[in-house]
Amino acid sequence: MDRVNAFARRVPVWAVWMLALVPLGLLILQAVTNNLGPDPVKTLERDLGDWGIKFLILCLAVTPLRRFAGLNLIKFRRALGLITFTYVALHLAVWVSLDLAFRWAEIGADLVKRPYIIVGMAGFVLMIPLAITSSNAAIRRLGGLNWRRLHKATYAVAVLGALHFVMISKVWWGDALLHAAILLLLLVLRLPFPQRKASLA
Amino acid sequence: EYAKSKYSTDEAPNPLNEITSYNNYYEFGFDKADPARYASALTTDPWSVEIGGLVDKPGSYGLADILKGAPLEERIYRFRCVEAWSMVVPWVGFELSHLLNRVGVQSGAKYVAFETLMRPEEMPGQQTPALDWPYREGLRLDEAMHPLTILATGLYGEPMPNQNGAPIRLVVPWKYGFKSIKSIVKMSLVAEMPSTTWNMMQPNEYGFYANVNPTVDHPRWSQASERRVGAGLFAGREDTRMFNGYEAEVASLYKGMDLAVNY
């Protein structure tokens, strides 16, 4: 594991950004070449949301990976968070523009009437302060403790994101449940486990 | 090569590749590309449909027998999925009433119940408990006898592709797509309203009638508008039409009924 960590230390953060934006690049390429299938809007919207959830999983995996596997990826976590925010924001933008086509009356009705939309929007809104406070300057201004407290909202984002995905499914089966289960597991791994006390006797 | 029908829409049909690569057929998986991916494993010959219940001539009818003398027509219908997308499909089929009249509907019959093939070894979705298999649907007898209601056996003048419900499926164009049950192996004429799969699964979301109705929302999403499949990234949405545009033909079937209650 030391060698893996040594390797990870040498990987620049921008490389993670480049890698993480490959799916977005492919989606854009498919869009301009008309290769998103018969319902391109739905494919784009769904895939962007899907990548949002996947990067959220990676964000939340950083701490357990360090704790249980000794793998230290902490230097990539900010980038992973911002990448998650990017995909989720684009997912929302596609919903408003290409899917609902700026039909504001329907968008407004959805935002107050549809639980899965409300849950998804709540998750997005909760991500905004986290994205805004992701700079070193913001950490200094807030102070480390306050910053850490604020960023615990990520756990709520995870719950809301998983719920949003599960609630739109028509059947209790498949990807939504799998992703929700992984997110739940990553949250459970954060619960304080009873430590075996060293005995002096 | 098939007779044209006065019931066909003059809207342009979606190309065959869209109709055959983007649809729901949960027996083959829950992604809309899954039916095209897996349905080739389905054996559709030999095929027979068991017709029973309150009929004069119950029995197991082979497909060739069912098609003998059936007045096949091209029916270009609008198709509206409950998920708020739509297509235009050039079906080849014949009126369900033709078959029902052949087998002789008895006076006590009020509904028709349909069942899809149950064959998990060829239908991987049926190996999951996602739905209570086999898939079941039903129509009120007057809906079943309506001239718009057809049993379809082809698309674009060719035999029905497996992923679209080969070899014989129902098409009821004024209802959400899930009513148009695929790969039918059983039809029963019954006195009581039959259980139907989506209604059994989520009764507050999927009613027995499932008529396309822009004023009655699905509890989780609006039915006011729809995305036309194949229209591209920037096409936006179009307003959903009452009874999917077939109001003139079918509204009378529901006169006096509260459609918000009987959704």
Interface residues (C-beta under 8 A of the other chain):
Chain A: A31 N34 L36 G37 P38 D39 P40 V41 K42 L44 L98 D99 L100 A101 R103 E106 A109 D110 K113 R114 P115 Y116 M167 I168 K170 V171 W172 W173 G174
Chain B: N14 N17 E18 S21 Y22 Y26 F30 K32 A33 E83 W85 T128 P129 A130 L131 M201 D217 R220 W221 S222 A224 S225 R227 V229 G230 G232 L233 F234 G236 R237
